[in-house]
């Protein structure tokens, strides 16, 4: 996919055959460390959520995101290549740790531009990503899930992955009522559009 600076993208993938990609807290932490190394330098992050068998990121592309890089006999954007390296390095770590082999992730990562028509795409994706653990029944309150950016926006944790100011300007969520707004139901038809 052609990455355009200034656009926002919903980027997600899941374990091969919907298998778990995280078994314990240390796995989530390792994935985020690798994310910081391979993806973070070339984008602004608006939101993220790591789930037991998949992940979501809401990424704002920068000039660095869109730069083309030769990888083998193809050219990839720095953003696409960063996610390729993230998944590859994490899979190697995971396979070694759990004495397994083979593919950990589905072959193709999904990258969906949020500029595709509906002005609410980014807003819906932002809140959907944070609601994911609640909707999946992993927690009874969104703030109980440690591996998402919700805690940073709610002021519970001072994480440094998300560019909260840029997210506020681009997404337009209610900063003063963020937690309350995050619990509002999102229409299923709107959710389908972000995938």
Secondary structure by P-SEA (a helix, b strand, c coil): ccccccccccccccccccccccccaaaaaaaaaaaacccccccccccccccccccccbbbbcccccbbbbcccccccaaaaaaaaaaaaaaaaaaaaacccccccccbbbbbbccccccaaaaaaaaaaaacccccccccccccccccccccccccccccccaaaaaaaaccccccaaaaaaaccccaaaaaaac
